[in-house]
Amino acid sequence: MFDPLILFAVVLIICAFIYSSVGHGGASAYLALMALFSFDTIVMKQTALSLNLVVAGISFVQFYRLGFFKLKLFLFLAVTSVPASFLGGMLNLESGLYKIILGLFLAAAVVRILLKPAQRELQIEEEKFNILGALVIGATIGFVSGLIGIGGGIILSPLLLLLKWADVKNTAGISALFIWVNSAAGLAGQLQSGIQIDEHLFLFIGVVALGAILGGYWGSKSLSFVNLEKVLAVVLIVAAVKLIAF
């Protein structure tokens, strides 16, 4: 009989590949998959954040070694996002409420994927960032990240591009490390209230590590995954409907 765990692992590696290619950890996709495969909500947040640490860490190294990173901007974002993510991670939402919030977030992620401008439209001239704005953005994204179990890259990246604080590849490098520190802080916050580890976590870590190595390398050279992102959008919206309606 076919083991659904195998299918889960196959889709997991694809998600890690896609997300790491743009400097993301992939928590939104991992949460969507776990929802589709009916994982207990008690393990979803910590599993997603643990996988985020692996994927975002590998992705950051790939982009950083090619010079795609802006330290000063990252620091002003992270100085408020880390404590906010820790606080968000300490909060345990009731299962039903968590599913609704996560479902709405995944639906928003789908909209972002479908409406993302073409690569040629993202060639921008960077402008000086606003320090207060960076601090506020960091705190807001950090809290939401810790609360629902993501790293925040899927929110941060479009903001950096919209505000012209970084170009596409610098955005990827900044987002990758931003996701890593937020995921670590969110996990630390969850430790304060106790966490339960999924029995297959280390298998999942190995799977996403492979996807991240391949995706991070590819993404640091080229950023073109339009068709794959459309497939990912379908996965996210199905998971969103399942979370909200069932």
C-alpha positions as CSV (number, residue, x, y, z in Angstrom):
1,M,0.0,0.0,0.0
2,F,1.3,3.5,-0.9
3,D,2.7,5.4,2.1
4,P,1.4,9.0,2.1
5,L,4.6,9.9,3.9
6,I,6.5,9.4,0.7
7,L,4.2,11.7,-1.2
8,F,4.5,14.3,1.6
9,A,8.3,14.1,1.4
10,V,8.3,14.5,-2.4
11,V,6.2,17.6,-2.3
12,L,8.2,18.9,0.6
13,I,11.5,18.8,-1.4
14,I,9.8,20.7,-4.3
15,C,8.5,23.4,-1.9
16,A,12.0,23.7,-0.3
17,F,13.5,24.1,-3.8
18,I,11.1,26.8,-4.9
19,Y,11.2,28.8,-1.7
20,S,14.9,28.7,-1.2
21,S,15.4,29.9,-4.7
22,V,14.0,33.3,-3.7
23,G,15.5,33.4,-0.2
24,H,12.5,32.1,1.7
25,G,12.3,29.3,4.2
26,G,9.0,27.9,3.0
27,A,7.0,27.7,6.2
28,S,3.8,28.7,4.5
29,A,4.1,25.8,2.1
30,Y,5.0,23.4,4.9
31,L,2.1,24.5,7.0
32,A,-0.2,24.1,3.9
33,L,1.1,20.5,3.3
34,M,0.7,19.6,6.9
35,A,-2.8,20.8,6.9
36,L,-3.6,18.8,3.7
37,F,-2.1,15.7,5.3
38,S,-4.0,16.3,8.6
39,F,-1.1,16.9,10.9
40,D,-2.0,17.7,14.5
41,T,-1.9,21.5,14.9
42,I,0.1,21.0,18.1
43,V,3.2,20.1,16.0
44,M,2.7,22.2,12.9
45,K,4.2,25.5,14.1
46,Q,7.4,24.0,15.5
47,T,7.8,21.7,12.5
48,A,7.5,24.5,10.0
49,L,9.9,26.7,12.0
50,S,12.4,23.9,12.3
51,L,12.4,23.3,8.6
52,N,12.6,27.1,8.1
53,L,15.9,27.2,10.0
54,V,17.4,24.6,7.6
55,V,16.1,26.0,4.3
56,A,16.6,29.7,5.1
57,G,20.1,29.0,6.5
58,I,21.2,27.2,3.4
59,S,19.6,29.8,1.1
60,F,21.2,32.7,2.9
61,V,24.7,31.1,2.5
62,Q,24.1,30.7,-1.2
63,F,23.1,34.4,-1.7
64,Y,25.6,35.8,0.7
65,R,28.6,34.2,-0.9
66,L,27.7,36.0,-4.1
67,G,27.3,39.3,-2.3
68,F,23.6,39.6,-2.2
69,F,22.9,41.1,1.3
70,K,22.6,44.5,3.0
71,L,23.7,44.2,6.6
72,K,22.5,47.6,7.8
73,L,18.9,47.2,6.5
74,F,18.8,43.6,7.9
75,L,19.9,44.8,11.4
76,F,17.2,47.5,11.6
77,L,14.6,44.9,10.6
78,A,15.8,42.2,12.9
79,V,16.3,44.3,16.1
80,T,12.6,44.5,16.5
81,S,11.4,41.4,14.7
82,V,13.4,38.9,16.9
83,P,11.8,39.9,20.3
84,A,8.4,40.3,18.6
85,S,8.7,36.8,17.1
86,F,9.6,35.4,20.5
87,L,6.5,37.0,22.1
88,G,4.3,35.7,19.2
89,G,5.8,32.2,19.6
90,M,4.9,32.2,23.3
91,L,1.2,32.5,22.5
92,N,-0.8,29.3,21.9
93,L,-3.9,29.9,19.9
94,E,-7.0,27.6,20.2
95,S,-6.8,25.0,17.4
96,G,-9.9,26.2,15.5
97,L,-8.8,29.9,15.6
98,Y,-5.3,29.0,14.5
99,K,-6.6,27.1,11.5
100,I,-8.8,30.1,10.4
101,I,-5.9,32.6,10.8
102,L,-3.5,30.2,9.0
103,G,-6.0,29.6,6.2
104,L,-6.5,33.3,5.7
105,F,-2.8,33.8,5.6
106,L,-2.3,31.1,3.0
107,A,-5.0,32.6,0.9
108,A,-3.2,35.9,1.0
109,A,0.0,34.1,0.0
110,V,-1.7,32.8,-3.1
111,V,-2.8,36.3,-4.1
112,R,0.7,37.5,-3.7
113,I,2.1,34.6,-5.9
114,L,-0.5,35.1,-8.6
115,L,-0.1,38.9,-8.7
116,K,3.7,39.0,-8.5
117,P,5.1,41.1,-11.3
118,A,7.2,39.5,-14.0
119,Q,11.0,39.4,-13.4
120,R,11.7,42.1,-15.9
121,E,9.4,44.4,-13.9
122,L,11.4,44.0,-10.8
123,Q,14.6,45.6,-12.0
124,I,14.6,48.6,-9.6
125,E,17.0,51.3,-8.5
126,E,17.5,50.9,-4.7
127,E,16.6,53.9,-2.5
128,K,17.7,54.7,1.1
129,F,15.5,52.9,3.6
130,N,13.6,54.6,6.4
131,I,14.9,53.5,9.8
132,L,11.6,54.0,11.7
133,G,9.8,52.2,8.9
134,A,12.2,49.3,9.1
135,L,11.8,49.0,12.9
136,V,8.0,49.0,12.6
137,I,7.9,46.5,9.7
138,G,10.3,44.2,11.6
139,A,8.2,44.2,14.8
140,T,4.9,43.7,13.0
141,I,6.2,40.8,10.8
142,G,8.1,39.3,13.7
143,F,5.0,39.0,15.9
144,V,2.8,37.6,13.1
145,S,5.6,35.1,12.2
146,G,6.0,33.8,15.8
147,L,2.2,33.6,16.2
148,I,1.4,31.4,13.2
149,G,4.7,29.6,12.7
150,I,6.4,31.3,9.7
151,G,9.6,33.2,9.2
152,G,8.0,36.3,7.6
153,G,9.9,36.3,4.3
154,I,6.7,36.0,2.3
155,I,5.6,39.3,3.8
156,L,8.9,41.1,3.9
157,S,10.1,40.4,0.4
158,P,7.3,42.2,-1.5
159,L,7.6,45.2,1.0
160,L,11.3,45.6,0.3
161,L,10.7,45.6,-3.4
162,L,7.7,47.9,-3.2
163,L,9.6,50.4,-1.1
164,K,12.7,50.0,-3.3
165,W,14.9,49.3,-0.3
166,A,16.6,46.4,-2.1
167,D,16.7,44.8,-5.5
168,V,15.5,41.3,-6.1
169,K,18.6,39.3,-5.1
170,N,19.5,41.6,-2.2
171,T,15.9,41.1,-1.0
172,A,16.4,37.3,-1.2
173,G,19.6,37.5,0.9
174,I,18.1,39.8,3.5
175,S,14.9,37.8,3.7
176,A,16.7,34.5,4.1
177,L,18.6,35.6,7.3
178,F,15.5,37.5,8.5
179,I,13.5,34.3,8.3
180,W,16.3,32.4,10.1
181,V,16.4,34.7,13.1
182,N,12.6,35.0,13.3
183,S,12.2,31.2,13.1
184,A,14.8,30.7,15.9
185,A,13.1,33.3,18.1
186,G,9.7,31.8,17.4
187,L,10.9,28.4,18.4
188,A,12.5,29.8,21.5
189,G,9.2,31.4,22.4
190,Q,7.4,28.1,22.0
191,L,9.9,26.4,24.2
192,Q,8.6,28.6,27.1
193,S,5.1,27.0,26.8
194,G,6.3,23.5,25.8
195,I,6.5,22.0,22.4
196,Q,5.9,18.5,20.9
197,I,8.2,17.2,18.2
198,D,6.9,15.3,15.2
199,E,8.4,11.8,15.1
200,H,9.5,12.3,11.4
201,L,11.0,15.7,11.9
202,F,14.6,14.6,11.2
203,L,13.5,12.9,8.0
204,F,11.8,16.1,6.9
205,I,14.9,18.1,7.8
206,G,17.0,15.9,5.5
207,V,14.5,16.2,2.7
208,V,14.2,20.0,2.8
209,A,18.0,20.4,3.1
210,L,18.5,18.7,-0.2
211,G,15.8,20.9,-1.8
212,A,17.3,24.0,-0.3
213,I,20.8,23.3,-1.6
214,L,19.5,22.8,-5.1
215,G,17.1,25.7,-5.0
216,G,19.4,28.2,-3.3
217,Y,22.1,27.5,-5.8
218,W,19.7,27.8,-8.8
219,G,18.0,30.9,-7.4
220,S,21.3,32.7,-6.7
221,K,22.1,32.3,-10.4
222,S,18.6,32.7,-11.9
223,L,15.1,33.6,-10.6
224,S,12.5,32.1,-13.0
225,F,10.0,29.7,-11.5
226,V,6.7,31.0,-12.8
227,N,5.1,27.7,-13.6
228,L,6.2,26.0,-10.4
229,E,4.9,28.9,-8.4
230,K,1.5,28.5,-10.0
231,V,1.4,24.9,-8.9
232,L,2.4,25.9,-5.4
233,A,-0.4,28.4,-5.4
234,V,-2.9,25.6,-6.0
235,V,-1.5,23.7,-3.1
236,L,-1.8,26.7,-0.8
237,I,-5.4,27.5,-1.8
238,V,-6.5,23.9,-1.3
239,A,-4.9,23.9,2.1
240,A,-6.5,27.3,2.9
241,V,-10.0,26.0,2.0
242,K,-9.4,22.9,4.1
243,L,-8.3,24.9,7.1
244,I,-11.1,27.4,7.0
245,A,-14.1,25.2,5.8
246,F,-13.3,22.0,7.6
